[in-house]
Amino acid sequence: MWFKRGFYILGARLIADGADTPEKIWTDILPHIEVDMKNGMVAPINRDIMLSAAERAGDLKMAKKLLKYFDQKETGRRKLFD
């Protein structure tokens, strides 16, 4: 589990930092991200990095899903402290 998360965290960072082949890297990491999204357990990574990676790879549909996912998580955290 930690290996796949480390894998897609690294991949997202490479893409966000300007990798030459963002689409290829995204294709490799996307299945792992999707599984963790379904389980509500996306690795704790800066949301801007994940969103940037999705956008640079041209996957605007997943960028929207990730934004919604991160917004829901943030809303849940706020409710804990209200």
C-alpha positions as CSV (number, residue, x, y, z in Angstrom):
1,M,0.0,0.0,0.0
2,W,2.7,2.5,0.9
3,F,4.7,1.5,-2.1
4,K,1.9,2.4,-4.5
5,R,1.3,5.7,-2.7
6,G,4.9,6.6,-2.8
7,F,4.9,5.7,-6.5
8,Y,2.0,8.0,-7.4
9,I,3.2,10.8,-5.1
10,L,6.6,10.7,-6.9
11,G,4.9,10.6,-10.3
12,A,2.6,13.5,-9.4
13,R,5.6,15.6,-8.2
14,L,7.5,14.8,-11.4
15,I,4.6,15.8,-13.6
16,A,4.0,19.0,-11.6
17,D,7.7,19.9,-11.8
18,G,7.6,19.7,-15.6
19,A,8.3,16.1,-16.6
20,D,8.8,15.6,-20.4
21,T,6.2,12.9,-20.6
22,P,3.4,13.8,-18.2
23,E,0.8,11.7,-20.1
24,K,2.9,8.5,-19.8
25,I,3.6,9.0,-16.1
26,W,-0.1,9.9,-15.4
27,T,-1.2,6.7,-17.2
28,D,1.1,4.7,-14.9
29,I,-0.1,6.3,-11.6
30,L,-3.8,6.9,-12.4
31,P,-5.0,3.4,-11.5
32,H,-3.5,3.7,-8.0
33,I,-5.0,7.1,-7.4
34,E,-8.4,5.9,-8.5
35,V,-8.3,2.9,-6.1
36,D,-7.4,5.2,-3.2
37,M,-10.1,7.7,-4.2
38,K,-12.7,4.9,-4.1
39,N,-11.4,4.0,-0.6
40,G,-11.3,7.6,0.5
41,M,-7.6,7.3,1.2
42,V,-5.6,9.4,-1.3
43,A,-2.1,9.9,0.0
44,P,-1.6,13.1,2.0
45,I,0.0,15.2,-0.7
46,N,-0.4,18.8,-1.5
47,R,-3.6,19.2,-3.5
48,D,-2.0,21.7,-5.8
49,I,0.6,19.1,-6.8
50,M,-2.1,16.5,-7.6
51,L,-4.3,19.0,-9.5
52,S,-1.4,20.4,-11.4
53,A,-0.3,16.9,-12.4
54,A,-3.8,16.0,-13.7
55,E,-4.0,19.2,-15.6
56,R,-0.5,18.9,-17.2
57,A,-1.3,15.3,-18.2
58,G,-4.5,16.6,-19.9
59,D,-6.9,14.7,-17.6
60,L,-9.3,17.5,-16.8
61,K,-12.1,15.0,-15.7
62,M,-9.8,13.6,-13.0
63,A,-8.7,17.1,-12.0
64,K,-12.3,17.9,-11.3
65,K,-12.8,14.6,-9.4
66,L,-9.6,15.3,-7.3
67,L,-10.8,18.9,-6.6
68,K,-14.1,17.6,-5.4
69,Y,-12.4,14.9,-3.3
70,F,-10.0,17.4,-1.6
71,D,-12.8,19.8,-1.0
72,Q,-14.9,17.1,0.7
73,K,-12.0,16.1,2.9
74,E,-11.4,19.7,3.9
75,T,-15.1,20.2,4.7
76,G,-15.0,17.1,6.9
77,R,-12.0,18.3,8.8
78,R,-13.6,21.7,9.4
79,K,-16.7,20.0,10.9
80,L,-14.4,18.2,13.4
81,F,-13.2,21.5,14.8
82,D,-16.5,23.4,14.8
